[in-house]
Structure formats: structure tokens, C-alpha cells
Amino acid sequence: MKDFHCCATCRHFKVEKKAERMKYHCSRLGFETKTNYKFNCWSPKEHVITLMNTDKSK
């Protein structure tokens, strides 16, 4: 899990392309974040769960 746990792999992570930069937002917490941040409320996306399960079976 430690290799997968970050905001970018969470289902609440949203990306918005602005003219000046990319904006990363957590729809659950309601504020801007960064791709590599980690919070205890992390809820992985479905494809990340699949990757974690595949990684455990090796």
C-alpha cells in the first residue's frame, strides 16, 4: 500500500487544467492538494485496488 498511497491515486482527486497551471483538488476535503500528498482519508481508485491486489499475490 505504501507505494500506492497518495492523492493522485484517490477517487476524490480531481484535476482541472487552467491557462496558467494544472489545479489539483480533493473533492472530499474541499481544498487544493498535490499529487504526492497523503491523507488518512485516502480511498483508492478501482484500478489502484487491482494493482495492489496483483502486487500482493507476487
Distance bins in CASP14 RR format, pairs under 12 A and 6 or more apart:
PFRMAT RR
TARGET T0000
AUTHOR 0000-0000-0000
RMODE 2
METHOD distances of the structure
MODEL  1
1 9 0 0 0 0 0 1 0 0 0 0 0
1 38 0 0 0 0 0 1 0 0 0 0 0
1 42 0 0 0 0 1 0 0 0 0 0 0
1 44 0 0 0 0 1 0 0 0 0 0 0
1 48 0 0 0 0 1 0 0 0 0 0 0
1 49 0 0 0 0 0 1 0 0 0 0 0
1 51 0 0 0 0 0 1 0 0 0 0 0
1 52 1 0 0 1 0 0 0 0 0 0 0
1 53 0 0 0 0 0 1 0 0 0 0 0
1 55 0 0 0 0 1 0 0 0 0 0 0
1 56 0 0 0 0 1 0 0 0 0 0 0
2 9 0 0 0 0 0 1 0 0 0 0 0
2 38 0 0 0 0 1 0 0 0 0 0 0
2 42 0 0 0 0 0 1 0 0 0 0 0
2 52 0 0 0 0 0 1 0 0 0 0 0
2 55 0 0 0 0 0 1 0 0 0 0 0
3 9 0 0 0 0 1 0 0 0 0 0 0
3 38 0 0 0 0 0 1 0 0 0 0 0
3 44 0 0 0 0 0 1 0 0 0 0 0
3 48 0 0 0 0 0 1 0 0 0 0 0
3 51 0 0 0 0 1 0 0 0 0 0 0
3 52 0 0 0 0 1 0 0 0 0 0 0
3 55 1 0 0 1 0 0 0 0 0 0 0
3 56 0 0 0 0 0 1 0 0 0 0 0
4 10 0 0 0 0 1 0 0 0 0 0 0
4 38 0 0 0 0 0 1 0 0 0 0 0
4 42 0 0 0 0 1 0 0 0 0 0 0
4 43 0 0 0 0 0 1 0 0 0 0 0
4 44 1 0 0 1 0 0 0 0 0 0 0
4 45 0 0 0 0 1 0 0 0 0 0 0
4 47 0 0 0 0 0 1 0 0 0 0 0
4 48 1 0 1 0 0 0 0 0 0 0 0
4 49 0 0 0 0 1 0 0 0 0 0 0
4 50 0 0 0 0 0 1 0 0 0 0 0
4 51 1 0 0 1 0 0 0 0 0 0 0
4 52 1 0 1 0 0 0 0 0 0 0 0
4 53 0 0 0 0 0 1 0 0 0 0 0
4 54 0 0 0 0 0 1 0 0 0 0 0
4 55 0 0 0 0 1 0 0 0 0 0 0
4 56 0 0 0 0 0 1 0 0 0 0 0
5 36 0 0 0 0 0 1 0 0 0 0 0
5 37 0 0 0 0 0 1 0 0 0 0 0
5 38 1 0 1 0 0 0 0 0 0 0 0
5 39 0 0 0 0 1 0 0 0 0 0 0
5 40 0 0 0 0 1 0 0 0 0 0 0
5 41 0 0 0 0 0 1 0 0 0 0 0
5 42 1 0 1 0 0 0 0 0 0 0 0
5 43 0 0 0 0 0 1 0 0 0 0 0
5 44 1 0 0 1 0 0 0 0 0 0 0
5 45 0 0 0 0 0 1 0 0 0 0 0
5 48 0 0 0 0 1 0 0 0 0 0 0
5 49 0 0 0 0 0 1 0 0 0 0 0
5 52 0 0 0 0 1 0 0 0 0 0 0
6 13 0 0 0 0 1 0 0 0 0 0 0
6 24 0 0 0 0 0 1 0 0 0 0 0
6 26 0 0 0 0 0 1 0 0 0 0 0
6 33 0 0 0 0 1 0 0 0 0 0 0
6 34 0 0 0 0 1 0 0 0 0 0 0
6 35 1 0 0 1 0 0 0 0 0 0 0
6 36 1 0 1 0 0 0 0 0 0 0 0
6 37 1 0 0 1 0 0 0 0 0 0 0
6 38 1 0 1 0 0 0 0 0 0 0 0
6 39 0 0 0 0 1 0 0 0 0 0 0
6 42 1 0 0 1 0 0 0 0 0 0 0
6 44 0 0 0 0 1 0 0 0 0 0 0
6 45 0 0 0 0 0 1 0 0 0 0 0
6 48 0 0 0 0 1 0 0 0 0 0 0
7 13 1 0 1 0 0 0 0 0 0 0 0
7 14 0 0 0 0 0 1 0 0 0 0 0
7 15 0 0 0 0 0 1 0 0 0 0 0
7 24 1 0 0 1 0 0 0 0 0 0 0
7 25 0 0 0 0 1 0 0 0 0 0 0
7 26 1 0 0 1 0 0 0 0 0 0 0
7 27 0 0 0 0 0 1 0 0 0 0 0
7 28 0 0 0 0 0 1 0 0 0 0 0
7 29 0 0 0 0 1 0 0 0 0 0 0
7 31 0 0 0 0 0 1 0 0 0 0 0
7 32 0 0 0 0 0 1 0 0 0 0 0
7 33 1 0 1 0 0 0 0 0 0 0 0
7 34 1 0 0 1 0 0 0 0 0 0 0
7 35 1 0 1 0 0 0 0 0 0 0 0
7 36 1 0 0 1 0 0 0 0 0 0 0
7 37 1 0 1 0 0 0 0 0 0 0 0
7 38 1 0 0 1 0 0 0 0 0 0 0
7 39 1 0 0 1 0 0 0 0 0 0 0
7 40 0 0 0 0 0 1 0 0 0 0 0
7 41 0 0 0 0 0 1 0 0 0 0 0
7 42 1 0 0 1 0 0 0 0 0 0 0
7 43 0 0 0 0 0 1 0 0 0 0 0
7 44 0 0 0 0 0 1 0 0 0 0 0
7 45 0 0 0 0 0 1 0 0 0 0 0
7 48 0 0 0 0 0 1 0 0 0 0 0
8 14 0 0 0 0 0 1 0 0 0 0 0
8 15 0 0 0 0 1 0 0 0 0 0 0
8 22 0 0 0 0 0 1 0 0 0 0 0
8 24 1 0 0 1 0 0 0 0 0 0 0
8 25 0 0 0 0 0 1 0 0 0 0 0
8 26 0 0 0 0 0 1 0 0 0 0 0
8 33 0 0 0 0 1 0 0 0 0 0 0
8 34 0 0 0 0 1 0 0 0 0 0 0
8 35 1 1 0 0 0 0 0 0 0 0 0
8 36 1 0 0 1 0 0 0 0 0 0 0
8 37 0 0 0 0 1 0 0 0 0 0 0
8 38 0 0 0 0 0 1 0 0 0 0 0
8 42 0 0 0 0 0 1 0 0 0 0 0
8 44 0 0 0 0 0 1 0 0 0 0 0
8 45 0 0 0 0 1 0 0 0 0 0 0
8 48 0 0 0 0 1 0 0 0 0 0 0
9 35 0 0 0 0 1 0 0 0 0 0 0
9 36 0 0 0 0 0 1 0 0 0 0 0
9 37 0 0 0 0 0 1 0 0 0 0 0
9 38 0 0 0 0 0 1 0 0 0 0 0
9 39 0 0 0 0 0 1 0 0 0 0 0
9 42 1 0 0 1 0 0 0 0 0 0 0
9 43 0 0 0 0 1 0 0 0 0 0 0
9 44 1 0 1 0 0 0 0 0 0 0 0
9 45 1 0 0 1 0 0 0 0 0 0 0
9 46 0 0 0 0 0 1 0 0 0 0 0
9 47 0 0 0 0 1 0 0 0 0 0 0
9 48 1 0 1 0 0 0 0 0 0 0 0
9 49 0 0 0 0 1 0 0 0 0 0 0
9 50 0 0 0 0 0 1 0 0 0 0 0
9 51 0 0 0 0 1 0 0 0 0 0 0
9 52 0 0 0 0 1 0 0 0 0 0 0
10 24 0 0 0 0 0 1 0 0 0 0 0
10 25 0 0 0 0 0 1 0 0 0 0 0
10 26 1 0 0 1 0 0 0 0 0 0 0
10 27 0 0 0 0 1 0 0 0 0 0 0
10 28 0 0 0 0 1 0 0 0 0 0 0
10 29 0 0 0 0 0 1 0 0 0 0 0
10 33 0 0 0 0 1 0 0 0 0 0 0
10 35 0 0 0 0 0 1 0 0 0 0 0
10 36 0 0 0 0 0 1 0 0 0 0 0
10 37 0 0 0 0 1 0 0 0 0 0 0
10 38 0 0 0 0 1 0 0 0 0 0 0
10 39 0 0 0 0 1 0 0 0 0 0 0
10 40 0 0 0 0 0 1 0 0 0 0 0
10 41 0 0 0 0 1 0 0 0 0 0 0
10 42 1 0 1 0 0 0 0 0 0 0 0
10 43 1 0 1 0 0 0 0 0 0 0 0
10 44 1 0 0 1 0 0 0 0 0 0 0
10 45 1 0 0 1 0 0 0 0 0 0 0
10 46 0 0 0 0 0 1 0 0 0 0 0
10 48 0 0 0 0 1 0 0 0 0 0 0
10 49 0 0 0 0 0 1 0 0 0 0 0
11 26 0 0 0 0 0 1 0 0 0 0 0
11 27 0 0 0 0 1 0 0 0 0 0 0
11 28 0 0 0 0 1 0 0 0 0 0 0
11 41 0 0 0 0 0 1 0 0 0 0 0
11 42 0 0 0 0 1 0 0 0 0 0 0
11 43 1 0 1 0 0 0 0 0 0 0 0
11 44 1 0 0 1 0 0 0 0 0 0 0
11 45 1 0 1 0 0 0 0 0 0 0 0
11 46 1 0 0 1 0 0 0 0 0 0 0
11 47 0 0 0 0 0 1 0 0 0 0 0
11 48 0 0 0 0 1 0 0 0 0 0 0
11 49 0 0 0 0 1 0 0 0 0 0 0
12 24 0 0 0 0 0 1 0 0 0 0 0
12 25 0 0 0 0 1 0 0 0 0 0 0
12 26 1 0 1 0 0 0 0 0 0 0 0
12 27 1 0 1 0 0 0 0 0 0 0 0
12 28 1 1 0 0 0 0 0 0 0 0 0
12 29 1 0 0 1 0 0 0 0 0 0 0
12 30 0 0 0 0 1 0 0 0 0 0 0
12 31 0 0 0 0 0 1 0 0 0 0 0
12 33 0 0 0 0 1 0 0 0 0 0 0
12 37 0 0 0 0 0 1 0 0 0 0 0
12 39 0 0 0 0 1 0 0 0 0 0 0
12 41 1 0 0 1 0 0 0 0 0 0 0
12 42 0 0 0 0 1 0 0 0 0 0 0
12 43 1 0 0 1 0 0 0 0 0 0 0
12 44 0 0 0 0 0 1 0 0 0 0 0
12 45 0 0 0 0 1 0 0 0 0 0 0
13 22 0 0 0 0 0 1 0 0 0 0 0
13 23 0 0 0 0 0 1 0 0 0 0 0
13 24 1 0 0 1 0 0 0 0 0 0 0
13 25 1 0 0 1 0 0 0 0 0 0 0
13 26 1 0 0 1 0 0 0 0 0 0 0
13 27 1 0 0 1 0 0 0 0 0 0 0
13 28 0 0 0 0 1 0 0 0 0 0 0
13 29 0 0 0 0 0 1 0 0 0 0 0
13 30 0 0 0 0 0 1 0 0 0 0 0
13 32 0 0 0 0 0 1 0 0 0 0 0
13 33 1 0 0 1 0 0 0 0 0 0 0
13 34 0 0 0 0 0 1 0 0 0 0 0
13 35 1 0 0 1 0 0 0 0 0 0 0
13 36 0 0 0 0 0 1 0 0 0 0 0
13 37 0 0 0 0 1 0 0 0 0 0 0
13 38 0 0 0 0 0 1 0 0 0 0 0
13 39 0 0 0 0 0 1 0 0 0 0 0
13 41 0 0 0 0 0 1 0 0 0 0 0
13 42 0 0 0 0 1 0 0 0 0 0 0
13 43 0 0 0 0 1 0 0 0 0 0 0
13 44 0 0 0 0 0 1 0 0 0 0 0
13 45 0 0 0 0 1 0 0 0 0 0 0
13 48 0 0 0 0 0 1 0 0 0 0 0
14 22 0 0 0 0 0 1 0 0 0 0 0
14 23 0 0 0 0 1 0 0 0 0 0 0
14 24 1 0 0 1 0 0 0 0 0 0 0
14 25 1 0 1 0 0 0 0 0 0 0 0
14 26 1 0 0 1 0 0 0 0 0 0 0
14 27 1 0 1 0 0 0 0 0 0 0 0
14 28 0 0 0 0 1 0 0 0 0 0 0
14 29 0 0 0 0 0 1 0 0 0 0 0
14 30 0 0 0 0 1 0 0 0 0 0 0
14 31 0 0 0 0 0 1 0 0 0 0 0
14 32 0 0 0 0 0 1 0 0 0 0 0
14 33 0 0 0 0 1 0 0 0 0 0 0
14 35 0 0 0 0 0 1 0 0 0 0 0
14 45 0 0 0 0 0 1 0 0 0 0 0
15 21 0 0 0 0 0 1 0 0 0 0 0
15 22 1 0 0 1 0 0 0 0 0 0 0
15 23 1 0 0 1 0 0 0 0 0 0 0
15 24 1 0 1 0 0 0 0 0 0 0 0
15 25 1 0 0 1 0 0 0 0 0 0 0
15 26 0 0 0 0 0 1 0 0 0 0 0
15 27 0 0 0 0 0 1 0 0 0 0 0
15 32 0 0 0 0 0 1 0 0 0 0 0
15 33 0 0 0 0 0 1 0 0 0 0 0
15 34 0 0 0 0 0 1 0 0 0 0 0
15 35 0 0 0 0 1 0 0 0 0 0 0
16 22 1 0 0 1 0 0 0 0 0 0 0
16 23 1 0 1 0 0 0 0 0 0 0 0
16 24 1 0 0 1 0 0 0 0 0 0 0
16 25 1 0 0 1 0 0 0 0 0 0 0
16 27 0 0 0 0 0 1 0 0 0 0 0
16 32 0 0 0 0 1 0 0 0 0 0 0
17 23 1 0 0 1 0 0 0 0 0 0 0
17 24 0 0 0 0 0 1 0 0 0 0 0
17 25 0 0 0 0 0 1 0 0 0 0 0
18 24 0 0 0 0 0 1 0 0 0 0 0
18 25 0 0 0 0 0 1 0 0 0 0 0
18 32 0 0 0 0 0 1 0 0 0 0 0
21 32 0 0 0 0 0 1 0 0 0 0 0
21 34 0 0 0 0 0 1 0 0 0 0 0
22 32 0 0 0 0 0 1 0 0 0 0 0
22 33 0 0 0 0 0 1 0 0 0 0 0
22 34 0 0 0 0 0 1 0 0 0 0 0
22 35 0 0 0 0 1 0 0 0 0 0 0
23 31 0 0 0 0 0 1 0 0 0 0 0
23 32 1 0 0 1 0 0 0 0 0 0 0
23 33 0 0 0 0 1 0 0 0 0 0 0
23 34 0 0 0 0 0 1 0 0 0 0 0
23 35 0 0 0 0 0 1 0 0 0 0 0
24 30 0 0 0 0 0 1 0 0 0 0 0
24 31 0 0 0 0 0 1 0 0 0 0 0
24 32 1 0 0 1 0 0 0 0 0 0 0
24 33 1 0 1 0 0 0 0 0 0 0 0
24 34 1 0 1 0 0 0 0 0 0 0 0
24 35 1 0 0 1 0 0 0 0 0 0 0
24 36 0 0 0 0 0 1 0 0 0 0 0
24 37 0 0 0 0 1 0 0 0 0 0 0
25 31 1 0 0 1 0 0 0 0 0 0 0
25 32 1 0 1 0 0 0 0 0 0 0 0
25 33 1 0 0 1 0 0 0 0 0 0 0
25 34 0 0 0 0 0 1 0 0 0 0 0
25 35 0 0 0 0 0 1 0 0 0 0 0
25 37 0 0 0 0 0 1 0 0 0 0 0
26 32 1 0 0 1 0 0 0 0 0 0 0
26 33 1 0 1 0 0 0 0 0 0 0 0
26 34 0 0 0 0 0 1 0 0 0 0 0
26 35 0 0 0 0 0 1 0 0 0 0 0
26 37 0 0 0 0 1 0 0 0 0 0 0
26 38 0 0 0 0 0 1 0 0 0 0 0
26 39 1 0 0 1 0 0 0 0 0 0 0
26 41 0 0 0 0 1 0 0 0 0 0 0
26 42 0 0 0 0 0 1 0 0 0 0 0
26 43 0 0 0 0 0 1 0 0 0 0 0
27 33 0 0 0 0 0 1 0 0 0 0 0
27 41 0 0 0 0 0 1 0 0 0 0 0
27 43 0 0 0 0 0 1 0 0 0 0 0
28 39 0 0 0 0 1 0 0 0 0 0 0
28 40 0 0 0 0 0 1 0 0 0 0 0
28 41 1 0 0 1 0 0 0 0 0 0 0
28 42 0 0 0 0 1 0 0 0 0 0 0
28 43 1 0 0 1 0 0 0 0 0 0 0
29 37 0 0 0 0 0 1 0 0 0 0 0
29 39 1 0 0 1 0 0 0 0 0 0 0
29 40 0 0 0 0 0 1 0 0 0 0 0
29 41 1 0 0 1 0 0 0 0 0 0 0
29 42 0 0 0 0 0 1 0 0 0 0 0
29 43 0 0 0 0 0 1 0 0 0 0 0
30 39 0 0 0 0 0 1 0 0 0 0 0
30 41 0 0 0 0 0 1 0 0 0 0 0
31 37 0 0 0 0 0 1 0 0 0 0 0
31 39 0 0 0 0 0 1 0 0 0 0 0
33 39 1 0 0 1 0 0 0 0 0 0 0
33 41 0 0 0 0 0 1 0 0 0 0 0
33 42 0 0 0 0 0 1 0 0 0 0 0
38 44 0 0 0 0 0 1 0 0 0 0 0
42 48 0 0 0 0 1 0 0 0 0 0 0
42 49 0 0 0 0 0 1 0 0 0 0 0
42 52 0 0 0 0 0 1 0 0 0 0 0
43 49 0 0 0 0 1 0 0 0 0 0 0
44 50 0 0 0 0 1 0 0 0 0 0 0
44 51 0 0 0 0 1 0 0 0 0 0 0
44 52 1 0 0 1 0 0 0 0 0 0 0
44 53 0 0 0 0 0 1 0 0 0 0 0
45 51 0 0 0 0 1 0 0 0 0 0 0
45 52 0 0 0 0 0 1 0 0 0 0 0
46 52 0 0 0 0 0 1 0 0 0 0 0
46 53 0 0 0 0 0 1 0 0 0 0 0
47 53 0 0 0 0 0 1 0 0 0 0 0
47 54 0 0 0 0 0 1 0 0 0 0 0
48 54 0 0 0 0 0 1 0 0 0 0 0
48 55 0 0 0 0 0 1 0 0 0 0 0
49 55 0 0 0 0 0 1 0 0 0 0 0
49 56 0 0 0 0 0 1 0 0 0 0 0
50 56 0 0 0 0 0 1 0 0 0 0 0
50 57 0 0 0 0 0 1 0 0 0 0 0
51 57 0 0 0 0 0 1 0 0 0 0 0
51 58 0 0 0 0 0 1 0 0 0 0 0
52 58 0 0 0 0 0 1 0 0 0 0 0
END
